[in-house]
Amino acid sequence: MSGGGVDVGLVRRLVGAQFPRWAGLAVRPVDSAGTSNAMFRLGGDMVVRLPRAAGSAGDVEKEHRWLPRLAPRLPVAVPVPLGKGVPGEGYPWHWSVYRWLPGRTESTPGLGLDPGLFAKDLAEFVGALRRIDTVGGPPSSRSEPLAARDAATHGDVEGLRGVIDTETAAAAWEEALRAPEPTGLAVWIHADLQPGNVLVEDGRLSAVIDFGCLGLGDAAVDLIAAWYLLPADARAAFRTAVGADDAAWARGRGWALSVALAELRYYRGTNPVMAAIARHVIEEILTDHARRHGHTRP
């Protein structure tokens, strides 16, 4: 079943059949540029989250197992599982009911925020997540070494020829590959700290959502937040607060570039919001690369 087959009627049938205590509550779709899950408000304080594809369906069990364990140790709210649905009514995968978290997502880094405070909030979240006991934790879907992404990233650069500055992109990627590999143990990482996955209230980080990439990996992966969520003048404060050394910062920049290149190539014809975010990240990284190396970009 594709995401197009998920609608209000299906959600009502699923909830009515599997959670009769919530039958009759209002169901309405949540507008989102996200691609992995369809979301629907259920009543006033819940949300139904249904994977759009089999790959996302595998995240349901992980989130129900680990989020309740991680939540008490984190400084901001994360999704609270209230119910785990099973396949039914023609829908083929497990699905979830969560507590609704208030706040708004950010599509433009730093817009309407105090960048310094927001950088501090992000660093506190990343640091708290890293410190949680890793016993029994699964690998993140982004747990591979950065070098394992080399072929795919070069393919994305070539696939974007004529769309971005591919010469600078290739140079920035090669620079990231030269960064030393991590020497410490793997830690908990969210691994997808992008605008659609954080909520803001009163100008501050209020919640982090969508833990589909959650798992153990290189702490540098979560440094992608510096380019996806912060304006340039707040990145130094984030780096200091999170304690990233030169090697980690270079790997984090490489991760941000690799992810953004893949997203721009994949979404530029189908999802303008995701494509615009990815293009912004790429431009920020390439501009920084050219500045640090004294190059003039075409």
C-alpha positions in Angstrom: 0.0 0.0 0.0 1.3 3.5 -0.9 0.8 6.6 1.2 -2.0 7.5 -1.2 -4.1 4.7 0.2 -4.1 6.2 3.8 -7.0 8.5 4.5 -9.3 9.6 7.2 -11.7 6.8 6.5 -9.0 4.1 7.0 -7.8 5.7 10.2 -11.4 5.7 11.6 -11.8 2.1 10.7 -8.5 1.0 12.2 -9.0 3.0 15.5 -12.6 1.8 15.8 -11.7 -1.9 15.3 -8.5 -1.9 17.5 -9.0 0.9 20.0 -12.8 1.1 20.6 -12.3 3.4 23.6 -11.2 6.1 21.0 -13.9 5.3 18.4 -15.9 8.3 17.6 -13.1 10.8 18.2 -12.5 13.4 15.5 -9.9 12.4 12.9 -8.2 14.9 10.7 -5.1 14.8 8.6 -1.9 16.6 9.7 -0.3 18.7 7.0 3.4 17.6 6.7 6.1 17.6 4.1 7.4 14.3 5.6 7.6 11.3 3.4 7.9 8.3 5.8 4.6 8.5 7.7 1.1 9.8 7.3 -0.2 11.5 10.5 -3.8 12.2 11.7 -5.0 14.1 14.7 -7.2 11.9 16.9 -9.4 13.9 19.2 -7.6 16.8 20.9 -4.5 15.2 22.4 -3.5 12.2 20.2 -2.0 11.6 16.8 -2.2 8.4 14.7 1.0 7.7 12.7 0.9 5.2 9.8 4.0 4.2 7.9 3.7 4.9 4.1 6.1 2.1 3.2 7.5 -1.2 4.5 10.8 0.4 5.3 9.2 2.8 7.7 7.0 0.2 9.2 10.1 -1.4 10.8 10.5 1.6 13.0 7.3 1.1 14.9 8.6 -1.6 17.2 11.8 0.2 17.8 10.1 3.4 18.8 7.6 1.6 21.1 10.5 -0.2 22.8 13.0 2.6 23.2 11.2 5.9 23.4 9.7 5.2 26.8 13.1 4.3 28.1 14.9 7.4 26.6 12.2 10.0 27.3 12.9 10.5 31.1 16.6 11.2 30.4 16.0 13.9 27.7 15.5 17.6 28.3 12.6 18.1 25.8 9.5 16.1 25.0 9.6 13.1 22.6 6.7 11.1 21.3 4.9 9.0 24.0 3.4 5.8 22.6 -0.2 5.2 23.7 -1.1 2.3 21.5 0.4 0.0 18.9 -1.9 -1.0 16.1 -1.6 -4.1 13.9 -2.4 -4.7 10.2 -6.1 -4.5 9.4 -8.8 -3.0 7.2 -6.5 -3.5 4.2 -3.6 -1.7 5.8 -0.6 -4.0 5.9 1.7 -2.7 8.6 1.9 -2.0 12.3 1.1 1.6 13.2 1.0 3.8 16.3 -1.0 6.2 18.4 1.0 8.8 20.2 0.4 11.7 22.6 0.1 14.9 20.5 3.0 17.3 21.1 2.3 21.0 20.6 4.6 23.2 18.7 5.5 24.1 15.1 8.1 22.8 12.8 10.8 25.0 11.3 11.5 25.1 7.6 13.9 28.1 7.7 16.8 27.9 10.1 16.7 30.5 12.9 13.5 32.2 11.6 11.7 33.7 14.6 14.1 32.2 17.1 16.9 33.3 19.3 19.7 31.4 17.5 22.0 31.3 20.5 19.3 29.8 22.8 18.1 27.4 20.1 21.7 26.2 19.5 22.0 25.6 23.3 18.7 23.7 23.3 19.9 21.5 20.5 23.2 20.8 22.1 21.5 19.9 25.4 19.3 17.4 23.6 22.2 15.8 21.6 24.4 15.7 24.7 21.7 14.1 26.9 21.0 11.5 24.2 24.7 10.6 24.0 25.0 10.0 27.7 22.2 7.4 27.9 23.3 3.8 28.6 23.7 2.0 25.3 23.3 -1.6 26.5 21.1 -3.5 24.1 20.6 -0.5 21.8 20.2 -1.2 18.1 22.5 0.2 15.4 21.2 3.4 13.8 20.2 3.3 10.2 23.0 5.7 9.8 25.6 3.8 11.7 27.9 3.1 8.8 31.3 4.9 8.5 31.2 8.1 6.4 33.4 6.4 3.8 30.7 3.8 3.2 28.6 6.6 1.6 31.4 7.5 -0.9 30.0 5.8 -4.0 26.5 6.9 -3.4 27.5 10.5 -2.6 29.7 10.8 -5.7 26.7 9.5 -7.7 24.5 12.1 -6.2 27.0 14.9 -7.0 27.1 13.7 -10.6 23.3 13.4 -10.7 23.0 17.0 -9.7 25.4 18.4 -12.4 23.8 21.6 -13.7 21.7 22.0 -10.5 24.5 22.7 -8.0 28.2 23.6 -8.0 29.4 20.1 -8.4 33.1 20.9 -8.4 32.9 22.5 -4.9 30.6 19.8 -3.7 33.0 17.1 -4.7 35.9 18.9 -3.0 33.9 19.4 0.2 33.0 15.7 0.2 36.6 14.7 -0.3 37.6 16.9 2.6 35.1 15.3 4.9 36.4 11.8 3.9 39.9 12.8 5.1 38.6 13.5 8.6 39.8 10.9 11.2 37.3 8.2 12.1 35.8 8.2 15.6 37.8 6.5 18.3 35.2 6.2 21.0 32.3 3.8 21.5 29.0 4.3 19.6 26.4 6.4 21.3 22.7 7.0 21.0 22.0 9.2 18.0 18.7 10.6 16.6 20.5 10.7 13.2 17.8 12.8 11.5 17.8 16.3 13.2 16.0 18.1 10.4 13.4 20.9 10.3 10.4 18.5 10.1 11.6 16.5 13.1 11.9 19.3 15.7 9.1 21.3 17.3 9.4 24.9 18.5 7.3 26.7 21.1 7.9 30.3 22.3 11.1 30.4 20.3 12.7 27.4 22.0 13.1 23.8 21.2 10.1 22.0 22.7 10.2 18.5 21.3 12.1 16.2 19.0 10.0 13.7 16.9 10.4 11.0 14.3 13.0 8.6 15.7 13.0 6.3 12.7 16.8 6.6 12.4 17.3 6.2 16.2 20.1 3.9 17.3 23.8 3.7 18.1 26.4 5.3 15.9 29.0 8.0 15.5 28.1 11.0 17.7 29.1 13.3 14.7 26.0 12.2 12.8 23.8 14.4 15.0 26.0 17.4 14.2 24.0 17.7 10.9 21.7 19.9 13.1 24.2 22.7 12.7 23.5 23.0 9.0 19.9 21.8 8.9 18.6 23.7 11.9 20.8 26.7 12.6 21.9 29.9 10.8 25.6 30.3 10.2 26.2 32.7 13.1 24.9 30.1 15.6 26.9 27.1 14.6 30.0 28.0 16.6 27.9 28.2 19.8 26.3 24.8 19.0 29.8 23.3 18.3 31.2 24.7 21.6 28.2 23.5 23.6 28.2 20.0 22.2 32.0 19.7 22.5 32.8 18.8 18.9 36.5 18.6 18.0 37.8 19.3 14.5 37.5 15.7 13.4 33.9 15.3 14.6 32.9 18.6 13.1 34.3 17.7 9.7 32.5 14.3 9.8 29.3 16.0 10.8 29.6 18.5 7.9 30.2 15.5 5.6 27.1 13.7 6.9 25.0 16.8 6.4 26.4 17.2 2.8 25.9 13.6 1.9 22.3 13.5 3.3 21.4 16.8 1.6 22.7 15.7 -1.8 20.7 12.5 -1.7 17.6 14.4 -0.6 17.9 17.1 -3.3 18.5 14.5 -6.0 15.5 12.4 -4.8 13.0 15.1 -4.0 13.6 18.0 -6.3 10.9 16.9 -8.7 8.4 15.6 -6.1 8.7 17.4 -2.8 9.6 21.1 -3.1 9.8 21.7 0.7 12.3 18.9 1.3 14.2 19.9 -1.9 14.5 23.5 -0.7 15.8 22.5 2.7 18.4 20.2 1.1 19.5 22.9 -1.4 19.9 25.4 1.5 22.1 22.9 3.4 24.2 22.3 0.4 24.7 25.9 -0.3 25.7 26.7 3.3 28.3 23.9 3.2 29.7 24.8 -0.2 29.9 28.5 0.7 31.7 27.7 3.9 34.1 25.3 2.1 35.0 28.0 -0.5 35.5 30.6 2.3 37.8 28.4 4.3 39.9 27.5 1.3 40.0 31.0 -0.3 38.2 29.8 -3.4 35.8 31.7 -5.6 32.7 29.7 -6.5 31.2 29.9 -10.0 
